Amino acid sequence: MSISRRSFLSTASGSIALAMFSLPCGGSRLIAQTRKDPRAAWNAPDATTSSDPRLQALAYAILAPNPHNRQPWLIDLKGDAELIVSCELERRLPATDPLDRQITIGFGAFLELLRMAASKLGYEALITEFPQGEPGNRLDERPIANVIFRKNPLIKADPLFQHVLARRTNRGPFDMTRAVDEGVLASVRSASLAPGQVFSSSEPKLTAKLRDLVWAAFKMEAMTHDPHMESVNLMRLGRAEVTANPDGISLDAPELEALVVQGILTRGAMASPDTPVFKQFLAVTEAPVRATPAFVWLVTPDNRRVSQLAAGRDWVRLNLMATSMGLGLHPQSATLQEYPEMYQLLDEVHDLLDARKGRIQMLGRIGYAPRAVPSPRWPLETRLRT
Ligand SMILES: Cc1cc2nc3c(=O)[nH]c(=O)nc-3n(C[C@H](O)[C@H](O)[C@H](O)COP(=O)(O)O)c2cc1C
């Protein structure tokens, strides 16, 4: 199918950008009208009929940021106060995340939201990470964590918890006329549990270099067959696909629906770098990257699984703090990925950020932006094994 650049731009540039990267809040009303709302998990999770605090807390934990929104958590409830968190191994991302590093970071964010929600309910969540040992190069069947809920009348709710339902990954362009100054960045960094491991910059030369680097990495990924196809295969095109599979990369903005129905926006078109759709996709992806006034990043001293979990905990905390301040946060993970085509850019970003002695676990754009709508979630009951 051939479409002119102009017609694509007029119908789709904003919509692809918004759908892939963020949605204006108005879009959510339409989506909410569908009978099965793939974003229902964000509506008052505590209104659950269950009186089990573990289920109430899990209803918040499933809202954690996680790579490609794969939601790989599998929960076993044990007795009346314990739960076991494992990874559904089929939900990993072997091409873009060959060492399961990012998947593990997502579990760190999940555990932090679980802990926060438990404390809001008056429970201490006693978390034992990797109770049967830390996995090696890939995650395996062994649990990620064992969690015991213990009532504690003295426990205080984490102040960041109140922002959980407003938190988003914001993929839109940020306001380049509004500086994110050092005081603001310091407040965001203050949410970290490991203050020595969180960094940020709005310095013009460094941010310009970072914009170039993350964009180079994005293009590299888009041109590298296996990682690109992993993402293409996880695209949910249009509302019906998103409703059937509320995970992956959701392209269901109302404007995109027309392109899907007309057969313009297809997986086939996205798979090939030569199609107008794909070229347009690159153009609309670059614009937000260029509209980035500042970056934040997390560096752990080593790349152990427990460090990856710690990075996930911190990432969601930074995201919650940014949310509380009206700031958008958007991970830029391509340059951090561990497949051969990316090795050089992975080295470059460690050199640029003077992080050679450690491992950059997360790098994100940060800036002022209108709030995005939430991303879909599988209902909690689909994530429970027992
Ligand atoms: C480890 C990790 C890496 C991520 N990398 C990217 C990325 O490179 N690009 C992106 O757009 N989003 C990235 N995300 C954000 C996820 O896509 C997002 O959390 C998920 O789609 C759910 O959306 P939400 O955060 O708005 O709830 C990443 C998240 C995590 C935890």
The ligand as a Gaussian input file, in Angstrom:
#p B3LYP/6-31G(d) Opt

LIG

0 1
 C       13.899000      -1.759000      32.521000
 C       12.953000      -0.916000      31.723000
 C       13.329000      -0.478000      30.463000
 C       12.455000       0.301000      29.697000
 N       12.878000       0.787000      28.482000
 C       12.055000       1.568000      27.739000
 C       12.479000       2.126000      26.501000
 O       13.615000       1.945000      26.080000
 N       11.603000       2.868000      25.810000
 C       10.337000       3.104000      26.253000
 O        9.583000       3.778000      25.560000
 N        9.918000       2.618000      27.442000
 C       10.740000       1.867000      28.183000
 N       10.332000       1.385000      29.400000
 C        9.003000       1.730000      29.898000
 C        8.020000       0.601000      29.666000
 O        7.767000       0.443000      28.291000
 C        6.741000       0.917000      30.438000
 O        7.037000       0.856000      31.806000
 C        5.624000      -0.051000      30.129000
 O        5.211000       0.077000      28.808000
 C        4.424000       0.204000      31.041000
 O        4.013000       1.540000      30.918000
 P        3.927000       2.506000      32.180000
 O        5.304000       2.686000      32.736000
 O        3.366000       3.793000      31.634000
 O        3.009000       1.865000      33.181000
 C       11.176000       0.622000      30.194000
 C       10.815000       0.183000      31.481000
 C       11.689000      -0.565000      32.239000
 C       11.299000      -0.993000      33.626000

